[in-house]
Amino acid sequence: MRNSTPMEVTVMRKGLPVILAAVLILLLPWSAGGATVQKLTLTMRDFKYTPAKVNLQVGVPAEITLINRGKVAHEFMIYDMPRQMSAMMMGHEWAEKTNYFRGHAVTVEGGKTNMRGQDLFEIIVSPGKTTTVKFTPARAGTFEFGCMIKGHYEAGQKGTLTIR
């Protein structure tokens, strides 16, 4: 076994941290890109969402936290933007058919979900409760989100989601 001289030990002690730092700097962009999640919070009140306009990027995982600060339950649905009439005039069935989550993997933590087959179409959040919706936007466009409980949409509980 060979004995290290004091000079060799000093070089190794000083060189190792430099090498480790270089490796971390090279790996940092790779790890940060994989960890990106778009997070936004929507507060539900009687009878509105705050904020009422939100933006997401297509292909980047999203996490929407719904907080119900109202006195009654509220729904959260995302559907195609109504063209000539309000979504409520088009009907709950129309909102279900144009549901943004159709055919997409969605995870919901908390709240009550209503499904049509494998597809999530609405989330109901009780007063004082919080629900988290996780998905990766796959389709760009401008969509509406709203609460279709009788009287809520008409009172203004709707918003716009733009996905680019």
C-alpha positions in Angstrom: 0.0 0.0 0.0 1.3 3.4 -1.0 1.4 6.3 1.4 0.0 9.6 0.2 2.1 12.6 0.6 0.6 15.7 2.3 0.5 17.5 -1.1 -1.6 14.7 -2.8 -4.1 14.7 0.1 -4.5 18.5 -0.2 -5.1 18.3 -3.9 -7.7 15.6 -3.5 -9.5 17.5 -0.7 -9.6 20.7 -2.8 -10.4 19.0 -6.1 -13.3 16.8 -5.0 -15.6 19.7 -4.1 -14.9 21.4 -7.4 -15.7 18.2 -9.3 -18.9 17.6 -7.3 -20.0 21.3 -7.9 -19.4 20.9 -11.7 -21.5 17.7 -11.8 -24.4 19.4 -9.9 -24.3 22.4 -12.2 -24.5 20.2 -15.2 -27.4 18.1 -13.8 -29.4 21.1 -12.4 -31.2 22.1 -15.7 -32.3 18.5 -16.3 -33.8 18.0 -12.8 -35.5 21.4 -12.8 -37.2 20.8 -16.1 -38.8 17.6 -14.9 -40.1 19.1 -11.7 -42.0 22.0 -13.2 -45.7 22.1 -12.2 -48.1 24.9 -12.9 -49.8 25.7 -9.6 -52.8 28.0 -9.3 -55.4 28.5 -6.6 -59.1 29.3 -7.4 -61.2 30.6 -4.5 -64.9 29.8 -4.8 -67.3 32.2 -3.1 -71.0 32.8 -3.3 -71.1 33.3 -6.4 -67.8 33.9 -8.1 -64.3 32.5 -8.7 -61.2 34.5 -7.9 -59.3 34.9 -10.1 -61.8 34.7 -12.9 -59.2 34.5 -15.7 -56.3 32.0 -15.5 -53.7 30.7 -17.9 -51.9 27.4 -18.3 -49.4 25.9 -20.7 -50.2 22.9 -22.8 -48.0 19.9 -22.0 -46.9 21.1 -18.6 -48.4 19.4 -15.5 -50.9 21.5 -13.7 -52.2 21.6 -10.2 -55.4 23.6 -9.5 -56.3 24.0 -5.8 -60.0 24.8 -5.3 -60.9 26.5 -2.0 -64.6 27.0 -1.2 -64.9 30.1 1.0 -68.6 30.2 0.4 -71.6 29.2 2.5 -72.8 26.6 0.0 -71.3 23.8 -2.1 -69.9 24.8 -5.5 -69.1 22.9 -8.7 -66.0 23.2 -10.9 -66.3 22.2 -14.6 -64.1 23.1 -17.5 -65.8 23.0 -21.0 -65.6 24.6 -24.4 -66.2 28.3 -24.5 -69.9 28.9 -25.3 -70.2 30.7 -28.7 -73.6 32.5 -28.8 -75.3 31.6 -25.5 -74.1 31.1 -22.0 -73.2 27.6 -20.9 -76.2 27.6 -18.7 -78.5 28.3 -21.6 -76.8 25.5 -23.6 -77.5 23.2 -20.6 -75.6 21.0 -18.2 -75.6 18.2 -20.7 -73.8 20.4 -23.3 -71.1 21.3 -20.6 -70.7 17.5 -20.0 -70.3 16.8 -23.7 -67.7 19.5 -24.2 -65.9 18.7 -21.0 -62.2 19.5 -21.1 -61.2 16.4 -19.1 -62.8 14.0 -21.6 -60.2 11.3 -22.4 -57.5 12.7 -20.1 -56.0 11.4 -16.9 -57.0 13.5 -13.9 -56.3 13.1 -10.2 -58.6 14.7 -7.7 -57.7 14.9 -4.0 -60.7 15.9 -1.8 -64.2 17.0 -3.0 -66.8 14.9 -4.7 -66.4 13.9 -8.4 -69.0 13.0 -10.9 -67.9 10.8 -13.8 -69.3 9.7 -17.1 -67.6 6.4 -17.7 -63.9 7.0 -17.3 -64.2 10.8 -17.7 -64.3 13.3 -14.9 -66.8 16.1 -15.7 -67.4 17.9 -12.5 -66.0 18.4 -9.0 -68.2 19.5 -6.1 -66.5 21.3 -3.2 -68.3 21.6 0.1 -68.2 24.9 2.1 -64.9 25.4 3.9 -63.2 22.5 2.0 -60.3 22.3 -0.4 -59.8 20.1 -3.4 -56.8 19.7 -5.6 -57.1 18.8 -9.3 -53.9 17.5 -11.1 -53.7 17.0 -14.9 -51.5 17.8 -17.9 -53.3 20.2 -20.3 -53.3 18.5 -23.7 -55.4 20.8 -25.8 -54.7 24.5 -26.4 -57.6 27.1 -26.6 -59.9 29.3 -24.5 -62.3 27.5 -22.3 -64.8 28.4 -19.6 -65.0 27.1 -16.1 -68.2 27.4 -14.1 -70.6 26.3 -11.4 -73.7 24.8 -12.9 -75.6 24.5 -9.6 -79.0 26.3 -10.1 -78.6 30.0 -9.9 -74.8 30.1 -9.4 -73.7 30.4 -13.0 -76.4 33.0 -13.6 -75.1 35.0 -10.6 -71.7 35.2 -12.3 -69.9 32.1 -11.0 -67.8 31.4 -14.1 -64.3 32.2 -15.5 -62.0 31.8 -18.4 -59.1 29.4 -18.8 -56.6 30.0 -21.6 -54.2 27.2 -22.5 -51.4 28.1 -24.8 
